[in-house]
């Protein structure tokens, strides 16, 4: 949370777009999602995911999409990455 708070305040001070999307961690299909522009609207007593809102996202066939990749990095020197193949 301290890193998020610092980023939030930095963007607000710069006058940049400061919209953040808040998603409940145990929900699906868009339930419970909302957008905030004030840090006091982010709940600190419940599990949630907060990420920068992208106002002009990349679309495929005019639809938003997400990539779900499960990756494990076991070593950086030498680099070893395992990707889960569904």
Secondary structure as UniProt FT lines:
FT   HELIX           2..14
FT   STRAND          20..24
FT   TURN            25..26
FT   TURN            29..32
FT   STRAND          34..36
FT   HELIX           39..41
FT   STRAND          48..52
FT   TURN            61..62
FT   STRAND          71..76
FT   TURN            77..78
FT   STRAND          79..83
//
